[in-house]
Amino acid sequence: MQPQSIEPSEHLRISVIGAGYLGTAHAVGMAQLGHDVIAMDIEKEKIARLSACELPFFEPGLGELLRKSVEAGRLRFTTEYDDVAEADVHFVCVGTPQLPGSFNADLRWVETAFTELARRVAGPAIIVGKSTVPVGTARRMADVVRHHTGGSRVEVAWNPEFLREGHAVQDTLQPDRLIFGVESQWAEQLLRAVYQPIIEDGCPLVVTDYATAELVKVSANAFLAMKISFINSVAQICEATGAAVLPLAEALGYDDRIGRRFLGPGLGFGGGCLPKDVRALYACATELGLDEVATFIRQIDAINLSRRDRALTLGRDLLGGTYEGKRVCVLGAAFKPNTDDVRDSPALAVAVAAHREGARVAMHDPVAMNSAWLVHPEIEYAETIVTAAREADLVMLLTDWTEFQDMDPALLSNVVRSRNVLDGRNALRPERWRAAGWTYRA
């Protein structure tokens, strides 16, 4: 039986499996496009909070759209797979974290989602992977679906996400591109119907095969990570020669083949995507026997991690050679501004390392302190910048929140014990801090 044709104007029922950061943003976005959406997650507390229009994480603008979608009756939540069986399109948005002790991705939740859906979906329907996965996963999931459905009622597609934390609303409703990995015109047509308003608004669309769609996301993240590691490598040369890395990065950015974005020297990248995806691509290259490619990709990660050690060294120098017995104020816990995500956060890693070397660390972050406390309760968390800096021997700016960048040195000058500041993000104006009597390093 071939699936019936679905016209782009037809009302669509959509399910979203996984109500984490990606799944919640996608479910809200689909509801905003006018679809009837049900989001499913096995975590009952999370679903209860979302049903009450409460975001379990920080993301600018998303909470208001969540409330509007729920109140309009276009979005609801469940903990049961049975409740989503009647949807026309099922988006799998579950996590694929790095496996402990390995560079490979943990695909347990992806495999479970596809299997449980295939056992229930009556079809015609498509199950669409949005999770970031190793190449070959979509093909395996298509085999799983065929095994459970007989191969005629349900198809698999892959539609990778490109969300930037802190910009999820924009990236969902106004993406810079859409990628469809499909095996039939019917699946392509159905995905076009899902995204019709976005496509009509001029969003570029690439229709391709499974493997290419899977590789687009990890390749994009690896490339962005490479730019960060490259400028940080150049920053080390600048330190050794007396050159200035910020004007250098600015000059490079005027070349439209290079661009200025992601040429930010400093503490390096973190979060739940770039580190994991770089390592997954390394694992893929290794498994394929592409040793030179694997070495190149591995070095991107190694350079990035080395920046944390460099920050610790600079801080140690400012403290006269040791963290033992010193008070250190750390500004920033999240891996970047406008999020409460502390996964693989360079800021948190440096703070914990200083603590382990004997420092008494007081940390402040506008929104991420609770997330940080859940994984590292041994750190002291302060409600204000001033409280964190009281009697500090060193202030370390490690996440470039705007309020930290705009901070007046005078705010802390009479609070700290020693006027030492380490700018881990090259976010401060050195001349301003030096004029206020601070010893500044970046």
C-alpha positions in Angstrom: 0.0 0.0 0.0 1.5 3.3 -1.0 0.9 6.3 1.4 -1.9 8.6 0.3 -0.9 12.0 -1.0 -1.0 14.8 1.5 -1.4 18.3 0.1 0.8 21.1 1.6 -2.3 22.9 2.8 -3.7 19.9 4.8 -3.8 20.1 8.5 -1.0 18.0 10.0 -0.8 16.1 13.3 2.8 16.1 14.6 4.5 14.3 17.5 7.8 15.1 19.0 9.6 12.4 20.9 11.9 13.8 23.5 11.0 17.0 25.4 14.5 18.3 26.2 16.0 21.5 24.7 15.7 20.4 21.1 12.4 18.7 21.4 10.7 21.5 23.3 11.9 24.2 20.9 10.8 22.1 17.9 7.4 21.3 19.4 6.7 24.9 20.2 8.0 25.9 16.7 5.7 23.4 15.0 2.7 24.7 17.0 3.6 28.2 16.0 3.4 27.1 12.4 -0.2 26.0 13.0 0.2 22.3 13.4 -1.5 20.1 16.1 1.5 19.0 18.2 1.9 16.4 21.0 5.3 16.1 22.7 6.3 13.0 24.5 9.0 12.3 27.1 9.3 9.5 29.7 10.3 12.0 32.5 7.1 12.7 34.3 8.3 15.8 36.2 9.5 17.4 33.0 6.2 16.8 31.3 4.3 18.1 34.3 6.3 21.4 34.2 5.9 21.8 30.4 2.2 21.1 30.7 2.0 23.9 33.2 3.9 26.2 30.7 7.1 26.1 32.7 10.4 25.7 30.9 12.8 23.3 32.7 15.7 25.2 31.2 16.6 28.8 30.3 16.0 30.0 26.7 15.1 33.6 25.8 11.7 34.0 24.3 10.7 30.3 24.3 8.7 30.4 27.5 6.2 32.9 26.2 5.7 30.9 22.9 5.2 27.8 25.0 2.4 29.4 26.9 0.7 30.7 23.8 0.9 27.4 22.1 -0.6 25.5 25.0 -3.3 28.0 25.6 -4.2 28.0 21.9 -4.7 24.2 22.1 -2.1 23.5 19.5 0.4 21.9 21.9 0.1 19.2 24.6 2.4 16.8 26.4 2.4 13.2 27.4 4.5 10.4 28.9 3.0 7.6 26.8 4.0 6.5 23.3 0.4 5.2 22.7 -0.8 8.8 22.8 1.3 9.8 19.7 0.5 6.9 17.5 -2.0 8.8 15.2 0.3 11.6 14.1 1.2 12.1 10.5 4.8 13.1 11.2 6.9 11.9 14.2 10.1 13.9 15.0 12.6 12.1 17.1 14.5 14.7 19.2 16.1 12.6 21.9 19.6 13.1 23.2 22.7 11.4 21.8 25.4 12.1 24.4 28.9 10.9 24.2 29.4 7.4 25.5 31.4 7.2 28.8 34.9 6.1 28.0 34.4 6.5 24.2 34.2 9.1 21.5 31.1 7.5 20.0 27.6 8.7 20.5 25.2 6.9 22.8 22.2 5.9 20.5 20.1 4.0 23.1 17.4 6.6 23.1 17.3 7.0 19.4 16.9 3.3 18.9 14.3 3.0 21.6 12.2 5.9 20.1 12.2 4.5 16.6 11.4 1.0 17.8 8.6 2.1 20.1 7.1 4.3 17.4 7.3 1.6 14.7 5.4 -0.8 17.0 2.5 1.6 17.3 2.3 3.9 14.3 -0.6 2.8 12.0 0.5 5.0 9.1 0.7 6.3 6.6 3.3 8.4 8.4 7.0 9.3 8.5 9.4 9.1 11.4 11.9 11.9 11.1 15.2 11.9 13.0 16.4 15.3 14.2 18.9 14.0 16.7 22.6 14.3 15.8 23.8 10.8 15.0 26.7 9.0 13.3 26.4 8.4 9.6 24.6 5.1 8.9 22.1 5.5 11.8 19.2 6.5 9.6 19.7 3.5 7.4 19.6 1.2 10.5 16.5 2.9 11.8 14.8 2.5 8.4 15.5 -1.3 8.7 14.1 -1.3 12.2 10.9 0.5 11.0 10.5 -1.9 8.1 10.9 -4.9 10.4 8.0 -3.7 12.6 5.7 -2.3 10.0 6.2 -4.5 6.9 7.9 -1.7 5.0 4.8 -0.2 3.3 3.1 2.1 5.8 5.8 4.1 7.5 9.0 5.8 6.1 12.1 7.2 7.8 13.5 10.6 7.0 16.3 12.7 8.5 16.1 16.4 9.2 19.1 17.6 11.2 18.7 20.6 13.6 21.0 23.6 13.8 19.8 25.3 17.0 22.1 27.7 18.8 21.4 27.9 22.5 20.2 31.3 23.3 18.7 31.6 19.8 16.3 28.6 19.6 13.2 30.6 18.7 14.9 32.3 15.7 16.6 29.2 14.6 13.4 27.1 14.7 11.1 29.6 13.0 13.7 31.4 10.8 16.4 28.8 10.1 19.3 29.5 7.7 18.7 26.2 5.9 16.6 23.1 5.9 18.0 19.6 5.1 15.8 16.7 4.1 17.3 13.3 4.0 14.6 11.2 2.3 14.1 8.1 0.1 10.9 9.0 -1.6 9.1 12.0 -3.1 6.2 11.3 -0.7 8.4 11.8 2.3 9.8 15.0 0.8 6.3 16.3 0.1 5.2 15.6 3.6 8.2 17.4 5.1 7.6 20.3 2.7 4.1 20.5 4.1 5.4 20.6 7.6 7.7 23.5 6.8 5.6 25.2 4.2 5.5 28.7 5.7 9.3 28.7 6.3 10.0 27.4 2.8 7.7 30.0 1.2 9.6 32.7 3.2 12.7 31.8 1.2 14.6 29.4 3.5 17.1 27.4 1.4 16.3 23.7 1.2 18.6 20.9 0.4 17.0 17.5 -0.4 19.5 14.7 -0.2 20.1 11.1 1.0 20.3 9.8 4.6 24.1 9.8 4.9 24.6 13.3 3.6 21.9 14.6 5.9 23.5 12.9 8.9 26.9 14.3 8.1 25.8 17.9 7.5 25.3 18.6 11.2 28.5 17.1 12.6 30.5 18.6 9.7 29.1 22.0 10.4 29.9 21.8 14.1 33.4 20.4 13.4 34.1 23.3 11.0 33.0 25.9 13.6 35.0 24.2 16.2 38.0 24.2 13.9 37.7 28.0 13.5 37.8 28.5 17.3 40.7 26.2 17.7 42.5 27.9 14.8 42.2 31.4 16.3 43.3 30.0 19.7 46.4 28.5 18.1 47.2 31.9 16.5 46.6 33.5 19.9 49.4 31.4 21.4 51.7 32.6 18.6 50.6 36.2 19.4 51.4 35.7 23.1 54.9 34.4 22.1 55.6 37.3 19.7 53.9 40.2 21.3 51.3 40.5 18.5 47.6 41.4 19.3 45.1 38.6 18.5 41.9 40.7 18.5 43.0 43.1 15.7 44.4 40.1 13.9 41.0 38.3 14.1 39.3 41.5 13.0 41.6 41.7 9.9 40.9 38.1 9.1 37.2 38.5 9.4 37.1 41.1 6.6 38.0 38.3 4.1 34.5 37.0 3.1 36.0 33.6 2.5 36.8 33.5 6.2 34.3 35.7 8.1 34.6 37.1 11.6 32.2 34.8 13.4 33.7 32.0 15.5 37.1 33.7 15.4 36.8 34.6 19.1 40.1 33.8 20.9 39.8 32.8 24.5 38.8 29.9 26.7 37.4 27.8 23.8 34.1 26.0 23.0 31.9 23.8 25.2 28.3 22.8 25.5 26.3 19.7 24.4 27.0 19.9 20.7 30.4 21.0 19.4 32.7 18.9 21.7 30.5 15.8 21.3 30.1 16.2 17.5 33.9 16.8 17.0 34.6 13.6 18.9 31.9 11.6 17.1 33.4 12.7 13.7 36.8 11.6 15.0 35.3 8.2 15.9 33.7 7.9 12.5 37.0 8.7 10.7 38.8 6.2 12.9 36.3 3.4 12.2 36.6 4.1 8.5 40.4 3.8 8.7 41.0 7.5 7.7 43.9 8.0 10.0 45.1 11.4 8.7 41.5 12.8 8.8 41.1 11.4 12.3 44.3 13.0 13.5 43.3 16.4 12.1 39.9 16.3 13.8 41.3 15.0 17.1 43.7 18.0 17.2 40.7 20.4 17.1 39.5 18.9 20.3 43.0 18.8 21.9 43.7 22.5 21.1 40.4 23.4 22.6 40.9 21.5 25.8 44.4 23.0 26.2 42.9 26.5 26.5 41.5 25.5 29.9 45.0 24.6 31.1 46.3 27.9 29.7 43.7 29.8 31.7 44.7 28.0 34.8 48.4 28.8 34.2 47.7 32.5 33.7 45.6 32.6 36.9 48.3 30.8 38.8 50.9 33.3 37.6 48.7 36.2 38.8 48.4 34.5 42.2 52.2 34.2 42.6 52.5 30.6 41.6 49.8 28.7 43.5 46.0 28.5 44.1 46.5 27.1 47.5 44.7 29.1 50.1 43.7 31.9 47.7 40.2 33.2 47.1 39.1 33.2 43.4 36.0 34.9 42.0 34.7 33.1 38.9 32.3 35.1 36.7 30.4 32.6 34.5 29.3 29.0 34.8 27.5 28.4 31.5 29.5 27.4 28.5 28.3 30.6 26.8 26.0 33.5 27.5 22.2 33.3 27.3 21.9 29.7 28.4 22.0 27.8 31.7 23.7 24.9 30.0 26.9 23.8 31.8 27.6 20.7 29.8 31.3 20.5 29.0 31.5 24.2 30.1 35.1 25.6 30.0 34.2 28.1 32.7 33.0 25.4 35.1 36.0 23.1 34.3 38.5 25.9 35.1 36.6 26.8 38.4 36.6 23.1 39.5 40.3 22.7 38.6 41.2 25.8 40.7 39.2 24.5 43.6 41.1 21.2 43.4 44.4 23.0 43.5 43.4 24.5 46.9 41.6 27.7 46.0 38.3 28.8 47.6 36.2 29.5 44.6 33.1 31.7 44.6 31.2 31.7 41.3 28.4 33.9 40.0 26.3 33.4 36.8 23.1 35.2 35.9 21.1 32.0 35.2 23.3 28.9 35.4 24.2 28.6 39.0 21.6 25.9 39.8 22.7 23.8 36.9 26.3 24.1 38.0 25.5 23.3 41.6 23.8 20.1 40.6 27.0 18.8 39.1 29.6 20.6 41.3 28.1 21.4 44.7 31.7 21.8 46.1 31.9 25.2 44.5 30.6 28.2 46.4 27.8 30.1 44.5 27.2 33.8 45.1 24.0 35.7 44.3 25.8 38.8 43.1 29.1 39.8 41.4 30.1 41.8 44.4 29.5 38.9 46.8 31.5 36.5 44.6 34.4 39.0 44.5 34.6 39.8 48.2 38.2 39.4 49.5 39.2 37.7 46.2 42.8 37.5 45.2 41.8 36.9 41.6 38.8 37.6 39.4 38.3 35.3 36.4 35.8 36.2 33.7 35.1 32.9 32.0 31.7 33.4 30.4 31.1 36.6 28.4 27.7 37.7 29.7 27.0 41.3 28.7 26.7 42.3 32.4 30.2 41.1 33.0 31.6 42.8 29.9 30.0 46.1 30.9 31.0 45.9 34.5 32.8 49.0 35.9 36.1 48.0 37.5 35.3 50.4 40.4 32.5 48.1 41.4 35.0 45.6 42.6 38.1 47.6 43.3 37.3 48.1 47.0 35.8 44.7 47.4 38.7 42.4 46.3 41.8 41.8 48.3 44.1 42.0 45.2 43.2 43.7 41.9 44.0 40.8 39.6 41.7 40.0 36.7 42.0 37.2 34.1 39.8 37.8 31.0 39.2 34.4 29.7 37.1 35.6 26.8 38.9 38.8 25.7 35.6 40.5 26.6 36.8 43.4 28.8 38.6 46.6 27.8 42.1 46.2 29.1 42.9 49.9 29.2 39.9 50.6 31.4 40.9 47.9 34.0 44.5 48.9 34.0 43.6 52.5 34.5 41.6 51.5 37.6 44.7 49.8 39.1 44.1 46.3 38.0 46.7 43.8 36.8 45.0 42.5 33.6 45.8 39.2 31.7 43.9 37.6 28.8 
